[in-house]
Amino acid sequence: MAWKFFQKSKERLHNPQQKGSELEMKINTALKNAEDDRAAAVKEIEQIKNWAAEIIVDTYADVFPNGNLTYYKEQYKEDALEKFDQIQSENKDKVGEEKAEKCNKIVHAYLTQIKLRKSKLQLYDKLVGKYEEVKNKLDETKKTQSEENKIHKHEERIKVLDGADNEYVDAATDTAKFEELEKEFELKNEYANQLNQLNEKYKETENVEDYTTSLAFKDEIDKMIDEID
């Protein structure tokens, strides 16, 4: 009977450790997802900047010296977006009002997409920070419990020898600590879930000039950023 009791005690003490391991896996997965999404957003921003510069140079190619040659195009693209307002104001009459206006709308649509992704970057940064906070707390809890368990196993042996059957209280207390951290993690992770839902809700429109949807998307993300404590 004593051996069965030792087995029972061991199983109960394993539950908190299992809870901690499962939570650690969840946090690591959430961290990786947020970091991967952040990296993707950074890459997208650079690509969109390149596209915006490309439409500017293509529109005003006849204004730039050798603007239709690939080598010079790439050079002009380097600061075309930064100098767009100047390029437009000085040269729109030379390319025609309609062509200049079309370029202006597309560039501003691209700029809106960049702003949207920059808001996403802020959200990802906050999520990563919150996940790391919970992970640090989890590591500290596991370290503390590991130290306590070195003494606890001897206390459990004494309880068994005394015929006591109350070791479950300590196991339940240990599990509660992990459950509290899990709840904290889930509250933060809900923002990542909301972002996924928003990605589905605000599909990018086929008409690149219509960027009101992206602005609405950005506003919702900005609200989430403000809400995360």
C-alpha positions as CSV (number, residue, x, y, z in Angstrom):
1,M,0.0,0.0,0.0
2,A,2.9,2.4,0.8
3,W,4.3,1.9,-2.7
4,K,0.9,2.7,-4.3
5,F,0.8,5.8,-2.1
6,F,4.3,6.9,-3.3
7,Q,3.1,6.4,-6.9
8,K,0.0,8.4,-6.3
9,S,2.0,11.2,-4.8
10,K,4.4,11.2,-7.7
11,E,1.5,11.5,-10.2
12,R,0.0,14.4,-8.4
13,L,3.3,16.2,-8.2
14,H,3.8,15.7,-12.0
15,N,0.7,17.6,-12.9
16,P,2.0,21.1,-12.1
17,Q,5.2,20.3,-14.1
18,Q,3.1,19.1,-17.0
19,K,1.0,22.3,-16.8
20,G,4.1,24.4,-16.8
21,S,5.6,22.6,-19.8
22,E,2.4,22.9,-21.8
23,L,2.2,26.6,-21.0
24,E,5.9,27.1,-22.1
25,M,5.1,25.4,-25.4
26,K,2.1,27.8,-26.0
27,I,4.2,30.8,-25.2
28,N,7.1,29.7,-27.4
29,T,4.7,29.1,-30.3
30,A,3.0,32.5,-29.8
31,L,6.4,34.2,-29.6
32,K,7.6,32.6,-32.9
33,N,4.4,33.5,-34.7
34,A,4.6,37.1,-33.6
35,E,8.3,37.3,-34.5
36,D,7.6,35.7,-37.9
37,D,4.7,38.0,-38.6
38,R,6.8,41.0,-37.6
39,A,9.6,39.9,-40.0
40,A,7.0,39.5,-42.8
41,A,5.6,43.0,-42.1
42,V,9.1,44.5,-42.3
43,K,9.7,42.8,-45.6
44,E,6.4,43.9,-47.0
45,I,7.1,47.5,-46.1
46,E,10.3,47.5,-48.0
47,Q,8.6,45.9,-51.0
48,I,5.8,48.5,-51.0
49,K,8.3,51.3,-50.7
50,N,10.0,49.9,-53.8
51,W,6.6,49.7,-55.7
52,A,5.8,53.3,-54.7
53,A,9.1,54.5,-56.0
54,E,8.7,52.5,-59.2
55,I,5.3,54.1,-60.1
56,I,6.8,57.6,-59.4
57,V,9.8,56.9,-61.7
58,D,7.7,55.3,-64.4
59,T,5.3,58.2,-64.3
60,Y,8.0,60.9,-64.5
61,A,10.5,58.9,-66.6
62,D,10.5,61.5,-69.4
63,V,11.4,64.2,-66.8
64,F,14.4,62.4,-65.4
65,P,17.6,62.4,-67.5
66,N,17.8,58.9,-69.0
67,G,14.7,58.0,-67.0
68,N,13.7,55.2,-69.3
69,L,17.0,53.3,-68.9
70,T,16.9,50.6,-66.3
71,Y,20.3,51.6,-64.7
72,Y,19.2,55.2,-64.1
73,K,15.7,54.1,-63.1
74,E,17.1,52.2,-60.2
75,Q,19.1,55.2,-59.1
76,Y,16.1,57.5,-59.2
77,K,14.0,55.0,-57.2
78,E,16.4,55.3,-54.2
79,D,14.9,58.7,-53.1
80,A,11.8,59.0,-55.4
81,L,9.4,58.4,-52.5
82,E,11.1,60.8,-50.2
83,K,11.1,63.5,-52.9
84,F,7.7,62.7,-54.3
85,D,5.9,65.9,-53.3
86,Q,8.7,68.0,-54.9
87,I,8.8,65.8,-58.0
88,Q,5.0,66.1,-58.4
89,S,4.7,69.8,-57.8
90,E,7.5,70.6,-60.2
91,N,6.7,68.2,-63.0
92,K,3.0,67.3,-63.0
93,D,2.2,69.7,-65.8
94,K,4.9,68.1,-67.9
95,V,3.4,64.6,-67.8
96,G,-0.2,65.7,-67.8
97,E,-2.8,66.2,-65.1
98,E,-4.5,62.9,-65.5
99,K,-1.3,60.8,-65.4
100,A,0.0,62.8,-62.4
101,E,-3.2,62.4,-60.5
102,K,-3.3,58.7,-61.2
103,C,0.3,58.4,-59.8
104,N,-0.6,60.5,-56.8
105,K,-3.5,58.2,-55.8
106,I,-1.5,55.0,-56.2
107,V,1.4,56.4,-54.2
108,H,-0.9,57.5,-51.4
109,A,-2.5,54.1,-51.4
110,Y,0.9,52.5,-51.0
111,L,1.7,54.9,-48.2
112,T,-1.5,53.9,-46.5
113,Q,-0.4,50.2,-46.7
114,I,2.9,51.1,-45.2
115,K,1.2,52.9,-42.3
116,L,-1.0,49.9,-41.8
117,R,2.0,47.6,-41.5
118,K,3.8,49.9,-39.2
119,S,0.9,49.7,-36.9
120,K,1.1,46.0,-37.1
121,L,4.8,46.2,-36.2
122,Q,3.9,48.2,-33.1
123,L,1.3,45.5,-32.1
124,Y,3.8,42.7,-32.7
125,D,6.4,44.4,-30.6
126,K,4.0,44.8,-27.8
127,L,2.8,41.2,-28.0
128,V,6.4,39.9,-28.1
129,G,7.1,42.0,-25.0
130,K,4.1,40.7,-23.1
131,Y,4.8,37.1,-24.1
132,E,8.4,37.5,-22.8
133,E,7.1,38.9,-19.5
134,V,4.9,35.8,-19.0
135,K,7.7,33.5,-20.0
136,N,10.1,35.2,-17.5
137,K,7.5,34.7,-14.8
138,L,7.1,31.1,-15.8
139,D,10.8,30.5,-15.7
140,E,11.0,32.1,-12.3
141,T,8.1,30.0,-11.0
142,K,9.6,26.8,-12.4
143,K,13.0,27.7,-10.8
144,T,11.3,28.4,-7.4
145,Q,9.3,25.2,-7.5
146,S,12.3,23.2,-8.5
147,E,14.1,24.4,-5.4
148,E,11.1,23.8,-3.2
149,N,10.6,20.3,-4.6
150,K,14.0,19.3,-3.4
151,I,12.7,19.7,0.2
152,H,9.1,18.9,-0.7
153,K,9.9,15.3,-1.7
154,H,11.3,14.6,1.7
155,E,8.2,16.2,3.3
156,E,6.1,13.9,1.2
157,R,8.0,10.9,2.4
158,I,7.4,11.9,6.0
159,K,3.7,12.3,5.3
160,V,3.6,8.8,3.8
161,L,5.4,7.3,6.8
162,D,2.9,9.1,9.0
163,G,0.0,7.8,7.0
164,A,-1.2,11.3,6.0
165,D,-3.0,11.9,2.8
166,N,-2.9,15.7,2.2
167,E,-0.1,16.1,-0.3
168,Y,-2.7,17.1,-3.0
169,V,-3.0,20.5,-1.3
170,D,0.6,21.4,-2.3
171,A,0.1,20.0,-5.8
172,A,-3.1,21.9,-6.3
173,T,-1.4,25.1,-5.1
174,D,1.5,24.6,-7.5
175,T,-0.9,24.0,-10.4
176,A,-2.8,27.2,-9.5
177,K,0.4,29.2,-10.0
178,F,0.7,27.9,-13.6
179,E,-3.0,28.4,-14.2
180,E,-2.7,32.0,-13.2
181,L,0.2,32.5,-15.6
182,E,-1.7,30.7,-18.3
183,K,-4.7,33.1,-17.9
184,E,-2.3,36.1,-18.2
185,F,-0.9,34.6,-21.4
186,E,-4.3,33.9,-22.9
187,L,-5.4,37.5,-22.2
188,K,-2.4,38.8,-24.2
189,N,-2.7,36.2,-26.9
190,E,-6.3,37.2,-27.5
191,Y,-5.0,40.3,-29.3
192,A,-3.1,38.1,-31.7
193,N,-6.4,36.2,-32.3
194,Q,-8.2,39.5,-32.9
195,L,-5.6,40.5,-35.4
196,N,-6.1,37.3,-37.3
197,Q,-9.8,38.0,-37.4
198,L,-9.2,41.5,-38.6
199,N,-7.0,40.2,-41.4
200,E,-10.0,38.1,-42.6
201,K,-12.4,41.0,-42.1
202,Y,-10.4,43.6,-44.0
203,K,-9.4,41.9,-47.2
204,E,-7.4,44.2,-49.4
205,T,-9.5,45.7,-52.1
206,E,-8.8,45.0,-55.8
207,N,-8.9,48.8,-56.5
208,V,-5.5,50.0,-55.2
209,E,-6.8,53.6,-55.1
210,D,-9.5,52.8,-52.6
211,Y,-7.5,52.8,-49.3
212,T,-10.3,53.6,-46.9
213,T,-10.6,50.0,-45.9
214,S,-6.9,49.9,-45.0
215,L,-7.3,53.1,-42.9
216,A,-10.2,51.5,-41.0
217,F,-8.0,48.4,-40.4
218,K,-5.2,50.6,-39.1
219,D,-7.6,52.4,-36.7
220,E,-8.7,49.1,-35.2
221,I,-5.1,47.9,-34.8
222,D,-4.2,51.3,-33.1
223,K,-7.0,50.8,-30.7
224,M,-5.7,47.3,-29.8
225,I,-2.2,48.8,-29.2
226,D,-3.6,51.3,-26.8
227,E,-5.6,48.6,-25.0
228,I,-2.7,46.3,-24.3
229,D,-1.4,47.1,-20.8
